[in-house]
Amino acid sequence: MEFKEKAPRLGSRVSTPEGDGQVIGYNVPADRVTVKVGSRRCSCPSASVCSPRQQHDAHYNSAPGDGTAT
């Protein structure tokens, strides 16, 4: 899959390991997305902020009985 097909759009809101933020740039050769989180910027692997990955993590990384598993 091409980077542009899987990466979140510029300006979109995403969740990152650093917190929720807004996509402000790309580093295509490195397969990374630059996200503004508060007053900081972070560079995250595109897979960590793409919707299918977030859905996967939400489903499989939730603790049993915490009400988040589907």
Chimera marker file (.cmm) of the C-alpha trace (Angstrom):
<marker_set name="trace">
<marker id="1" x="0.000" y="0.000" z="0.000" r="1" g="1" b="0" radius="0.5"/>
<marker id="2" x="1.261" y="3.469" z="-0.874" r="1" g="1" b="0" radius="0.5"/>
<marker id="3" x="2.080" y="5.939" z="1.891" r="1" g="1" b="0" radius="0.5"/>
<marker id="4" x="-0.508" y="8.464" z="0.696" r="1" g="1" b="0" radius="0.5"/>
<marker id="5" x="-3.240" y="5.799" z="0.751" r="1" g="1" b="0" radius="0.5"/>
<marker id="6" x="-2.658" y="4.828" z="4.380" r="1" g="1" b="0" radius="0.5"/>
<marker id="7" x="-1.437" y="8.060" z="6.001" r="1" g="1" b="0" radius="0.5"/>
<marker id="8" x="-3.941" y="10.336" z="7.748" r="1" g="1" b="0" radius="0.5"/>
<marker id="9" x="-4.733" y="13.565" z="5.929" r="1" g="1" b="0" radius="0.5"/>
<marker id="10" x="-2.969" y="16.802" z="6.800" r="1" g="1" b="0" radius="0.5"/>
<marker id="11" x="-4.945" y="18.616" z="9.462" r="1" g="1" b="0" radius="0.5"/>
<marker id="12" x="-6.712" y="15.482" z="10.693" r="1" g="1" b="0" radius="0.5"/>
<marker id="13" x="-6.879" y="14.654" z="14.401" r="1" g="1" b="0" radius="0.5"/>
<marker id="14" x="-5.034" y="11.497" z="15.441" r="1" g="1" b="0" radius="0.5"/>
<marker id="15" x="-4.038" y="9.666" z="18.601" r="1" g="1" b="0" radius="0.5"/>
<marker id="16" x="-0.339" y="8.997" z="19.094" r="1" g="1" b="0" radius="0.5"/>
<marker id="17" x="1.747" y="7.411" z="21.840" r="1" g="1" b="0" radius="0.5"/>
<marker id="18" x="2.529" y="11.037" z="22.863" r="1" g="1" b="0" radius="0.5"/>
<marker id="19" x="-1.154" y="12.023" z="23.061" r="1" g="1" b="0" radius="0.5"/>
<marker id="20" x="-3.863" y="13.347" z="20.747" r="1" g="1" b="0" radius="0.5"/>
<marker id="21" x="-2.794" y="15.828" z="18.099" r="1" g="1" b="0" radius="0.5"/>
<marker id="22" x="-3.107" y="17.155" z="14.566" r="1" g="1" b="0" radius="0.5"/>
<marker id="23" x="-1.192" y="15.939" z="11.496" r="1" g="1" b="0" radius="0.5"/>
<marker id="24" x="1.055" y="18.753" z="10.264" r="1" g="1" b="0" radius="0.5"/>
<marker id="25" x="3.498" y="16.964" z="7.958" r="1" g="1" b="0" radius="0.5"/>
<marker id="26" x="4.957" y="13.805" z="6.468" r="1" g="1" b="0" radius="0.5"/>
<marker id="27" x="8.335" y="12.143" z="6.094" r="1" g="1" b="0" radius="0.5"/>
<marker id="28" x="7.502" y="9.736" z="3.274" r="1" g="1" b="0" radius="0.5"/>
<marker id="29" x="10.935" y="8.049" z="2.913" r="1" g="1" b="0" radius="0.5"/>
<marker id="30" x="10.914" y="7.231" z="6.637" r="1" g="1" b="0" radius="0.5"/>
<marker id="31" x="7.184" y="6.296" z="6.609" r="1" g="1" b="0" radius="0.5"/>
<marker id="32" x="6.513" y="8.771" z="9.428" r="1" g="1" b="0" radius="0.5"/>
<marker id="33" x="3.864" y="11.364" z="10.189" r="1" g="1" b="0" radius="0.5"/>
<marker id="34" x="4.595" y="14.640" z="12.009" r="1" g="1" b="0" radius="0.5"/>
<marker id="35" x="1.952" y="15.452" z="14.596" r="1" g="1" b="0" radius="0.5"/>
<marker id="36" x="1.504" y="18.584" z="16.706" r="1" g="1" b="0" radius="0.5"/>
<marker id="37" x="0.645" y="17.498" z="20.243" r="1" g="1" b="0" radius="0.5"/>
<marker id="38" x="-0.073" y="20.556" z="22.349" r="1" g="1" b="0" radius="0.5"/>
<marker id="39" x="2.853" y="22.914" z="21.801" r="1" g="1" b="0" radius="0.5"/>
<marker id="40" x="5.211" y="20.075" z="20.794" r="1" g="1" b="0" radius="0.5"/>
<marker id="41" x="5.795" y="18.145" z="17.599" r="1" g="1" b="0" radius="0.5"/>
<marker id="42" x="6.376" y="14.434" z="17.421" r="1" g="1" b="0" radius="0.5"/>
<marker id="43" x="7.268" y="12.152" z="14.548" r="1" g="1" b="0" radius="0.5"/>
<marker id="44" x="5.409" y="8.853" z="14.642" r="1" g="1" b="0" radius="0.5"/>
<marker id="45" x="5.475" y="5.795" z="12.398" r="1" g="1" b="0" radius="0.5"/>
<marker id="46" x="2.488" y="6.130" z="10.074" r="1" g="1" b="0" radius="0.5"/>
<marker id="47" x="1.170" y="2.754" z="11.240" r="1" g="1" b="0" radius="0.5"/>
<marker id="48" x="0.841" y="4.043" z="14.810" r="1" g="1" b="0" radius="0.5"/>
<marker id="49" x="-1.580" y="6.826" z="13.814" r="1" g="1" b="0" radius="0.5"/>
<marker id="50" x="-3.543" y="5.161" z="11.017" r="1" g="1" b="0" radius="0.5"/>
<marker id="51" x="-7.122" y="4.179" z="11.775" r="1" g="1" b="0" radius="0.5"/>
<marker id="52" x="-6.819" y="0.430" z="11.036" r="1" g="1" b="0" radius="0.5"/>
<marker id="53" x="-3.866" y="0.161" z="13.436" r="1" g="1" b="0" radius="0.5"/>
<marker id="54" x="-5.704" y="2.097" z="16.129" r="1" g="1" b="0" radius="0.5"/>
<marker id="55" x="-8.752" y="-0.150" z="15.733" r="1" g="1" b="0" radius="0.5"/>
<marker id="56" x="-6.536" y="-3.230" z="15.991" r="1" g="1" b="0" radius="0.5"/>
<marker id="57" x="-4.789" y="-1.939" z="19.109" r="1" g="1" b="0" radius="0.5"/>
<marker id="58" x="-8.066" y="-0.931" z="20.733" r="1" g="1" b="0" radius="0.5"/>
<marker id="59" x="-9.463" y="-4.391" z="20.149" r="1" g="1" b="0" radius="0.5"/>
<marker id="60" x="-6.462" y="-6.542" z="21.075" r="1" g="1" b="0" radius="0.5"/>
<marker id="61" x="-4.639" y="-4.443" z="23.679" r="1" g="1" b="0" radius="0.5"/>
<marker id="62" x="-7.574" y="-3.793" z="25.995" r="1" g="1" b="0" radius="0.5"/>
<marker id="63" x="-7.590" y="-5.569" z="29.324" r="1" g="1" b="0" radius="0.5"/>
<marker id="64" x="-10.263" y="-8.225" z="29.853" r="1" g="1" b="0" radius="0.5"/>
<marker id="65" x="-13.216" y="-6.861" z="31.792" r="1" g="1" b="0" radius="0.5"/>
<marker id="66" x="-12.333" y="-3.186" z="31.306" r="1" g="1" b="0" radius="0.5"/>
<marker id="67" x="-15.283" y="-2.646" z="28.976" r="1" g="1" b="0" radius="0.5"/>
<marker id="68" x="-13.189" y="-1.717" z="25.926" r="1" g="1" b="0" radius="0.5"/>
<marker id="69" x="-12.896" y="-5.111" z="24.243" r="1" g="1" b="0" radius="0.5"/>
<marker id="70" x="-15.450" y="-5.925" z="21.580" r="1" g="1" b="0" radius="0.5"/>
<link id1="1" id2="2" r="1" g="1" b="0" radius="0.2"/>
<link id1="2" id2="3" r="1" g="1" b="0" radius="0.2"/>
<link id1="3" id2="4" r="1" g="1" b="0" radius="0.2"/>
<link id1="4" id2="5" r="1" g="1" b="0" radius="0.2"/>
<link id1="5" id2="6" r="1" g="1" b="0" radius="0.2"/>
<link id1="6" id2="7" r="1" g="1" b="0" radius="0.2"/>
<link id1="7" id2="8" r="1" g="1" b="0" radius="0.2"/>
<link id1="8" id2="9" r="1" g="1" b="0" radius="0.2"/>
<link id1="9" id2="10" r="1" g="1" b="0" radius="0.2"/>
<link id1="10" id2="11" r="1" g="1" b="0" radius="0.2"/>
<link id1="11" id2="12" r="1" g="1" b="0" radius="0.2"/>
<link id1="12" id2="13" r="1" g="1" b="0" radius="0.2"/>
<link id1="13" id2="14" r="1" g="1" b="0" radius="0.2"/>
<link id1="14" id2="15" r="1" g="1" b="0" radius="0.2"/>
<link id1="15" id2="16" r="1" g="1" b="0" radius="0.2"/>
<link id1="16" id2="17" r="1" g="1" b="0" radius="0.2"/>
<link id1="17" id2="18" r="1" g="1" b="0" radius="0.2"/>
<link id1="18" id2="19" r="1" g="1" b="0" radius="0.2"/>
<link id1="19" id2="20" r="1" g="1" b="0" radius="0.2"/>
<link id1="20" id2="21" r="1" g="1" b="0" radius="0.2"/>
<link id1="21" id2="22" r="1" g="1" b="0" radius="0.2"/>
<link id1="22" id2="23" r="1" g="1" b="0" radius="0.2"/>
<link id1="23" id2="24" r="1" g="1" b="0" radius="0.2"/>
<link id1="24" id2="25" r="1" g="1" b="0" radius="0.2"/>
<link id1="25" id2="26" r="1" g="1" b="0" radius="0.2"/>
<link id1="26" id2="27" r="1" g="1" b="0" radius="0.2"/>
<link id1="27" id2="28" r="1" g="1" b="0" radius="0.2"/>
<link id1="28" id2="29" r="1" g="1" b="0" radius="0.2"/>
<link id1="29" id2="30" r="1" g="1" b="0" radius="0.2"/>
<link id1="30" id2="31" r="1" g="1" b="0" radius="0.2"/>
<link id1="31" id2="32" r="1" g="1" b="0" radius="0.2"/>
<link id1="32" id2="33" r="1" g="1" b="0" radius="0.2"/>
<link id1="33" id2="34" r="1" g="1" b="0" radius="0.2"/>
<link id1="34" id2="35" r="1" g="1" b="0" radius="0.2"/>
<link id1="35" id2="36" r="1" g="1" b="0" radius="0.2"/>
<link id1="36" id2="37" r="1" g="1" b="0" radius="0.2"/>
<link id1="37" id2="38" r="1" g="1" b="0" radius="0.2"/>
<link id1="38" id2="39" r="1" g="1" b="0" radius="0.2"/>
<link id1="39" id2="40" r="1" g="1" b="0" radius="0.2"/>
<link id1="40" id2="41" r="1" g="1" b="0" radius="0.2"/>
<link id1="41" id2="42" r="1" g="1" b="0" radius="0.2"/>
<link id1="42" id2="43" r="1" g="1" b="0" radius="0.2"/>
<link id1="43" id2="44" r="1" g="1" b="0" radius="0.2"/>
<link id1="44" id2="45" r="1" g="1" b="0" radius="0.2"/>
<link id1="45" id2="46" r="1" g="1" b="0" radius="0.2"/>
<link id1="46" id2="47" r="1" g="1" b="0" radius="0.2"/>
<link id1="47" id2="48" r="1" g="1" b="0" radius="0.2"/>
<link id1="48" id2="49" r="1" g="1" b="0" radius="0.2"/>
<link id1="49" id2="50" r="1" g="1" b="0" radius="0.2"/>
<link id1="50" id2="51" r="1" g="1" b="0" radius="0.2"/>
<link id1="51" id2="52" r="1" g="1" b="0" radius="0.2"/>
<link id1="52" id2="53" r="1" g="1" b="0" radius="0.2"/>
<link id1="53" id2="54" r="1" g="1" b="0" radius="0.2"/>
<link id1="54" id2="55" r="1" g="1" b="0" radius="0.2"/>
<link id1="55" id2="56" r="1" g="1" b="0" radius="0.2"/>
<link id1="56" id2="57" r="1" g="1" b="0" radius="0.2"/>
<link id1="57" id2="58" r="1" g="1" b="0" radius="0.2"/>
<link id1="58" id2="59" r="1" g="1" b="0" radius="0.2"/>
<link id1="59" id2="60" r="1" g="1" b="0" radius="0.2"/>
<link id1="60" id2="61" r="1" g="1" b="0" radius="0.2"/>
<link id1="61" id2="62" r="1" g="1" b="0" radius="0.2"/>
<link id1="62" id2="63" r="1" g="1" b="0" radius="0.2"/>
<link id1="63" id2="64" r="1" g="1" b="0" radius="0.2"/>
<link id1="64" id2="65" r="1" g="1" b="0" radius="0.2"/>
<link id1="65" id2="66" r="1" g="1" b="0" radius="0.2"/>
<link id1="66" id2="67" r="1" g="1" b="0" radius="0.2"/>
<link id1="67" id2="68" r="1" g="1" b="0" radius="0.2"/>
<link id1="68" id2="69" r="1" g="1" b="0" radius="0.2"/>
<link id1="69" id2="70" r="1" g="1" b="0" radius="0.2"/>
</marker_set>
